[in-house]
Amino acid sequence: MSNFHTLTIKEITKITSDSVSITFEVPKILQKDFKFKEGQYITLKETINNENVQRAYSIWKAPYENELAVLVKKVENGVFSTYANDSLKSGDTLDVMSPQGNFVPSLSENNSNHYTLFAAGSGITPIFSILKQILNTEFQSTVDLFYVNKTQESAAFINKIEDFKNNNSPRLKVYTLYTKESSEDSNFEGRINKEKLELMKQLGVLNVNSHEFYLCGPEQMIMDSKDYLISQGAKESKVKFELFTASSSGKEVEIEADFAEAKIHIVIDDDDFEYTFNMSKSDNILEEGINQGLDLPYSCKGGVCCTCRAKVLEGSAKMKINYALTEGEVEDGYILTCQSVPTSSSIKVSFDD
Ligand code: FES
């Protein structure tokens, strides 16, 4: 299992009016734990107003930059994001979990591929990391980035992206779209949906035959883009995405059981705990474990981030939603505990595997 370590904030910088970048100092002894891949995220933990708060944030630096930095955008009523934007300062410490996530391309310096990346708002964070790492690893590969924001002023890293584009021309092309501001070319106004993508294809700027597509943003944009790209011949496995949060769009799998209670064994940090899961009252394995006083890892609680991943060692469980685990992980017995309900009356789940 990934562990929390206390890290000191090296630098905290305003990126837009409602977002900050937090750069951490990683001591030599922890460098192995905090080695990350492009597109991964870290979970930050802090006690705020007596509440234990854990949130996942994507790393915007690329691995070759050798610096651990995340973007935290202030969201309405966001306990952690408000704290990070308004109160945190350099020299403060936070508990940080080592990097996780599967939103990672498989790069090789011999590849000569074309990639298309889509980001909306702070969805640029993992996408920027992926973009930089592709261009610094695969010197014969090319990248198109479509980046949507409300206004130019609200577009995080826009100047850095422009500089990066100028230094990597003609291998990187960047198309910015604004939803609340007019552009010189009105084709580049509005959000990304199927019609907009068709228009981009007609204009010759969207390559539907790209080797891979990486998308990060709200669910509607992702699902629309995914459907469109697949309708244009892209293989589903080539369209990779990371959601901000899962919506409650009713795609939950219904789980029925013919037993009233299940015994759950949890293995974490080499310890073994046992509790009872009431099938009609308990919502999921993670929530019930936390209610029983266990210190279990989580972040989004929405089936999106993968922080709560554990392996089923005995018995079985079913997930209501899974946006985070790969098919291979599911076949190997991994579950998102925040989405899982036991389907056998006794189950053993390990957070250590
Ligand atoms: S806590 Fe994010 S997927 Fe379970």
Boltz pocket constraint, residues with backbone or C-beta under 6 A from the ligand:
constraints:
  - pocket:
      binder: B
      contacts: [[A, 297], [A, 298], [A, 299], [A, 300], [A, 301], [A, 302], [A, 303], [A, 304], [A, 305], [A, 306], [A, 307], [A, 308], [A, 309], [A, 324], [A, 336], [A, 337], [A, 338], [A, 339]]
      max_distance: 6.0
